[in-house]
């Protein structure tokens, strides 16, 4: 089976490939990535020499490039991670989010339709699949109680979540109009190894190690359901293997935490792992003006994926956070390369001509 993994050099995509490439040597995995600022091929060094791995530098918003890619690779499975995903960036500059998340998804769907045909054309569809990876942010904000289910009405708050909601609707439309075999997963907040340090958890870890202020939006009371990235990757594969075509599955970590609780937990773990006093790190907390349209609470009901696909997260919030802290402490060279921009020079030197 030929598997195209879009956004494969990003945070979740690289973890997905590091798990699946060695596990399934019978499948060929093609990492498809534009190699923007958040992509890092150093995250894929462990699989880069594998015989069942390949890299294609492609901007999914470029139809001609996507068309050539599909003609070359003839995929059986598309796992679509590629997206602009940072909410703050979407508020400052939404255009890139519309281009990548909506137009890029459209191009992939069109390429699949061209390659696989339509059920109206009598094409066989049992051996191909488009798996779309999305977010719980498409549902908007919850109150103090309740959980997002697969039937929750969409109510996006930011340009990022609106662009992801649009891409979800496109995927469903291609399923209903053209009979394209699709599955969708909407996940809660991911964390873990190889995450670009603009996101909350790696940012806080780096600031603690450097004794910089720990910026917390508002009063730190916004609630998120935290999901360890490897658990998310396992959930995606479970849905690919056992989920029902045309269905949506919510993926959550059963770990609802206020942002202030996340920071306090990280302070305690980093202090323990580095032999530092926790109070020294806790004293770095700084409260900053909240961002516009900041959703109060997200929480996932993962009953459906547990019932239909047999998936549950392996990591608790505490075990996942400790693994994450340990990874960043053990991979300081990776962190420094990202912070300094040296990873971009490395990528240009090794992959600039591709």
N, C-alpha and C positions, 0 to 999 in steps of 0.2 A: 504494500500500500504506500502510495506517495502522499505525504502529509505536508501541506504548506502551513507554516506557523508565522502569521504576520505579527510584527512587533516582537519578534523572537529575541532581539538583543536588548529589550527593555527589562524591567524588573520582573514581572510575572512570567513573561515569555522565556527569559533566560533560565529561570528556575524550572519551568515546565520542560525545556529541552534538556537540562542537566539531569532531570529525573527520567525522562522517557527515552532518550536516545540510547543509553546503555541497556535499558530494560527491554526494549523491543528492537533487537538487531534486524529482525525480518522486515521492518518498515523503514522507509527512507524519509528523513525529516529535513525539510528545507526551511531555513531561517530566512524570512523575508523582512527586511527592515530598511528604512530610509537612512538610518544611522544619524538621527538628530542628537541634540545635546543630552538626552536622557538615555540613549542607547550606549552600551558598553560591551564591545566584543571581548574584553578581558574577562567578562563574566561567563564566557563560553569557551574559555581555553581548555576546560576539562573534556569537551566533546568535539572540539574543532578538528581534530585529526581522525575522528571516527569515520569508518567507511560508509556509514548510513546517514551522514550529516553533510549538508551543503549550505552555502550562504549565497543569497541573491540580494544585492543592494537595489531596492526598488521603492519608489514613492508610490503608495497605493492611490494617491490623488492624481497620478499621471496615467490616464487610460491606456495610452500606447505602450507604456512600460508594463502595465499589468497584463495587457493582451499578449505581449511577447512572452512574459513569464509563464502564462498558462499554456501557450503553445509549446513551450520548452519542457515544462514539468508535468503537464497533464495530471493534476492532482485528483486523488480520490477523496481526500479529506482536507478541508480548510479550517484551521483553528484560528479565529480572528481576535487577536489581542490588540492589534495596532490602534492606538488612539492617543490624542492629546488628552492628558488626564489630570492636570493640576488645576484645581478650582481657582486659586488666586490668579494664575496666569490667564485663565479664561475671562476673568473679570477685567483684567487690564487689556487683553487683546483677544477678543473672541473669534476673529476671522480664521485663524489657523485651526480652531476647533471645528468650525463648520466645514472647512476644506477637508481635513483629515477624517473626522468622525462621521460626517454625512456623505460627502462626495467620495471619500475613499471606500467606505462600505458599499456604496452604490456601484463603484467600479468593480469591486470584488464579486458582488452579486451578478452583475452583468457578465463578467468573465465566466462565472460558474454556469450561468444560463446558456452562454454560447458553447461551453465545453460539454455540458451535460444534457442540453436540450430541455424541453418542456414535456410534462406529462401529456399535454395536448398533442405533442408530436409522437407519442407512443414510446418515449425514451424509457429505458430501464433505470430505476432510481434506488434500487435496494443496496447498491454498493458504493454510494457517494454521500457526502454529508457536508453541510456548512454549519459549523459550530460558532456561534456568536457570543463573545464574552462581554458582559455588560455590568452595570453597577446598581446598587440599591438606591443611589441618589436620584434615579429617575422617578421614584415614588414621592419625593418631597420630604416633608418633615412630619414626624410623629409627635403626639403629645406625651404626657408622662406614662401613658399605658398603651398597650396594643403592639402588634407586630406587623411587618410587611409580609403579605402573602403574594402568591403569584397572581391573585385577582385584584390586588390593590390598584386603585386608579392612579395613573401617572400624573404627577404634579411637580415637574422639575423647577428648581429655584435659580440655578446659575446657568450661564451659557454652556458650561461643560455638561451639566446634567441634561440640559435641553438638547444638546447635540447627540448625546448618547440615547436619549429617548427617541429622537428622530431615527437614529440608526436601528434601534429595536423595531420600530414600526416598519421600516423598509424591509427588514429581514422577514417579518411576519407577512408583509404584503407579497413578497416573492414566493413564499410558501403557499399562500392562498391563491394567488393569481397564476403562477407558473408551475405549481406543484413541486417546487424545489424542496428537497429534504433538508430541513433546518432544525437546530436545537438552540435554545438560548439559556444562558445562566446569568443571573444577576447576583453579584457577590457583595458582601460587606467589606469594610476597610481591611486591606491586606497589609501585612508587615512581615519582615524577615530579612534574610541575606540579600545582598545585591540591590537594595533599593536606593534610588538616587536621593542624595541628602537634602533635597528641598522638602521632602515629606516629613511629617511630625516626628516619628520615632527615630529615624537616623539623624535628623537635624538635632534633636535633643541629646542623643548620645554624643555626637561630636562636640556640641557646646559644653556638655559636662566635662568631657576630657580636656577641653581647652579652657575651662573655667570662664566661659562666656555666658551672658544672660540667657535665660530660657524663656523665650517669648510665648506667652499663652494668651489666646484670644479671649476677650471679655473677662469673665470670671472663671473660665475653664469648666463650665457646667454643661457644655455640649456633649451629648452622649453618642458613642459609636459602638458598633458590634465589631470586635477585632478578630481577624481570621489569619492564622499563620499561612504563609504563602504556599508551603508544600501541601498543606491540607486542601487549599484551593485547587492546586494542580491535580491532586488525586480526585477531587470532586468532578472536575472537568472531564477527566478520563472515564470516570464512572458513568457520567451522563452520556458520553460518546458511546460507550460499550453497552449500557443498559437502559438509557433513557428512551422515551417514546418520541419518535419523529414528530415535529411540529409543536412540541411542548416546551414550556419554560420552567426552569428550576431555580429557586432561590438558594444561595449558598451562604451560610453564616457560621460563625465560630462559637456561638453560645457564650460570648464574652462581652457583655455590655459594660462599658466603662465611661465615666466622665473623663474629659481630657485631662483634668487636674489629677485624677487617679492614675492615668497613664504616666504622667510626668513623675508623680511621687513614687510609683513602682519602679520606674527606670532609675530614679535617683538611688533607691535602695539597692537595686541589683548592680548598678555600675559601682557604687561605693563598695559593695562586698567583693566584687570581682577585681577591683583595683586597690583595695586596702585603704580606701578613703573614708572619711567620716561622712555619713549621710547628710548631716546638718549643713556641711559645707556646700554640698550640691543643692540641697533644698533652698539654701539662701540665695541661689542664682535665679529663682523664679521671678519673672517680670510679667506683669499683665499689660497687654497692649489693646488698642482699640479693635473691637470686633470687626470682622469683614462684612460687607453688605450681603444681605440675604442668607446669612449663616443658619442652616437648618439646625434645629435644636436637638433632634434625636433621630437616629436610625436604629432599627432592630429587626432582625430577620427571623421569620418562621421557616425553619429548614425541614419541616415534617415531610414534605413531598419527596425531596431527594433521599431522605433517609428511608422512607417507605418503598419507593420505586427503584432506587439504585443501590440501596444498602450502604450508603456513605454516612459517616459521622466523623467529625474532626478528631484527630489523635492528640493534638496539643491543647493543653489548657492555656489560659492567658499567661500564667506564671511560667510554665515550662517553655512556651513559645518565646516569651520576652527574654528569658535567660539565654536561650539558644541564639537569639538575635544579637544580644549584647556581646555574647562570646564570639560570634562570627566577626563583628566589627572590630573587636579587640585583636582577634587573630589575623585580620586581613587589613592591617594598617596601610600597606602599600596600595591596595585597591582604593581605599578611602582617599589617600593623599593624591593619587593619580586623578581621581574625580574632582577633588577640590581645586587642584592646581591647573586642571585642563590638560595634563600630560597624556591622559588616556585618549584625547582627541588626536594628539600628534602621533601616538602609537597606532591608532586606527587608520589615520591617513597614510602613514608609512607602509602599513601592512595590507590595507584594503582600499586605498584611495583610487586605484585604477579600475576597481570592479564596478 
